[in-house]
Amino acid sequence: MMPRGSTLLLPVNPVFIWFSLLVAFLLNLLPWGRWAGMPDLLAVALVFWNVHQPRRVGVGVAFVFGLFMDVHQGALLGQHALAYTLLSFFAITVHRRLLWFTVPSQAAQILPLFAAAHAVALLVRLMAGAAFPGWTLFIAPVLESALWPLASIVLLAPQRRAPDRDKNRPL
C-alpha cells in the first residue's frame, strides 16, 4: 500500500546514488562550505538516501564520508564522522514513518535531526578546546531542512515514471 498522492517510482540506479553523494561532497569542499551557517549539502544527501534507500546507503557510508570531511576541514578526526553516523542512524530509524508525510512535513520532521547533528559536532569541537564559532551555526539546520523539498525534486527526478498513455494498463 502506497501513501496517498504518491507516484510509482522506477528503481533507483546505484550509480546515481553514488554520483549524487559525490557531487554533494564536492560542493562541501568548495570554500564557502567552511563558513558558519552554511548548509551541509552532504548531510542533506545522506539523510535523503538514508530515508529513501536505507539498504544501499547506511551508517557505514555516513561514517566514511564523515572521515573525508574531517580530513578536508582539518577538524578533530571523527567529529563529522560521529555527527553523520548519528544523523544516518536516526534517519534510518524514522524512514518508514517519514515517507507517509508530504515533503514539507518531512522537512519539518528532519529539522531536529539536522539540529542534533550540528549540536553533536559543536560539542565535540568545544570539548577539544576550540572556540565557539558563533550563533550563525544554528542557521545551518534550518537551511538544510529548507533544502529538503529541492533535494526531493532533484534526487527523485530520474525515478519518476513517465505518464503512461496506454488506457488498457492499470499501472
N, C-alpha and C positions, 0 to 999 in steps of 0.2 A: 504494500500500500504506500502510495506516494503522498507527500503533503499537497494540500490544495494549491492550485495555481502553478505548480512546478512543472517544468517541461522535462521530457525524457531526454537524457543526455547520452551522447556516444561515450564509449570507454575512453578514458584518458590515455594519452600517449606518454609513456615514461620518459621519453626524450624531452617532451615539452615540460614536464615537471622539473627535470634537472636543468633545462635551459632557463626556465623562469627563476629558479633558485640561484643559478649562477649570475643572471642579469641583476637580480636584487642584491647579491653580494657585491658585484662590481659597482653598482650605484652607491652602495655604502662605502666603497673605497674612495669615492670622489671627495675632494677637500671639504665640502660642506657637510659631510657625514660626521665630522668631529664637533660641529657647532652644537652648543647646548640647546635643546628644544627641537632639534631636527628629528623627524620620524625615522625610525629604524625600518627600512624597507625590507630587509632580510627577515626581521621578526614578523612582519605582516605576511610575507610569502610563506614562511614556515608555518605560521598559525593557519593560514588558508589551506595549505596542503595537509596539515595535520587534521583539520576538520573534514576535508573532502576526500582525502586518500590516506587514512591513518595507517594502513598496512604498507604503503610504499614510502612514506616519509614519517619517520618516527623520532624517538628521543635520541637515538644514536646519531642520526643526521644532524639534529639540532646541536648536539654536543660538538661534533666535528666543525660545523660552521662557526660555533661559538669560539672554539680554539683559533680558527683562522682570523676571526675578528679581534681576539685578544692579541695575537701576534701583529696584526696590521696596526692596531692602535697603540701598541706598546703598553697595554693595560696589564694589570695583575693577571697572570696566567690562570684562567679558569673563571674569571669574572663574567664574561659574556657566555661562556660555556654553561655555567650554572644557571644564569638567567634564561638562556634559550632552552635548556633542558627542562626547567620547571615550567616555562611557558608552553612547551610542547606537551609535557605530561598533562597539564590541566586542559589544554585544548583537545587532546585526545579523550580525556575523561568526559568532556561535555559535548563531544561532536555529535552524538546521536540526537540529543535534545536540541542542540543549536540549529540543526538542519530543518527543524519543523517551523522555525520562525522566518519572518520576512528578513530581507537583507538589512534594512535599517534597525530592526530589532536585534539582529545578530551583532551589529556594530555596537549597540548599547551594551550587550551582554559580554562582549570580549574586552570592553574598556577596562574592567577590573583586572583582567589577565595581563594586559599591557602595563597597567599601573603597577601591578605586583612585580613584574619582571624588571621594570625600571627601579623599583624600590630595592629589590634584591641586589642589583648591580651597584646601586648607590651605597647600600650598606657594606658590601664587600669593599668598595673603594674607600669608604670612610674608615673601616676597620683596618685597612692597610696604611692609613695615615695620610691619605690625600685630603685636600681641602674641599669644602662643599662647593659644587660647581655653580650654584645659583638656583633660584626658583624657576628659571625658564626651563629647567629639566622636566618639570611636571606638565609642560605643554605637549611634549612628545607623545605620551599615551593617548591624549585627546586627538592629535593629528593622525596617529596610527589607526585609531578607531574610525576616524572620518574617512580614511583611505580604504576602509573595508568594502564599501559599495563599488568603488572603482576597481579594486582588486577582483571582486566577484565578476564584474563585467569582463575585464580583460582576461583573467585566467580561465574562465569558463567558456569564452568565445569559441575556441576550437572544438569544444564538445557539443555545442548546440546543434541539434538536429535540424536540418533544413525542412521547411514545411513540405509535407507530402501532398502532392496534388491528386494522388490516386484515391478516389472516393470509396473504393472497394476494400481497402486495407484499414483495419481498425487502429493500427498504430501509425 
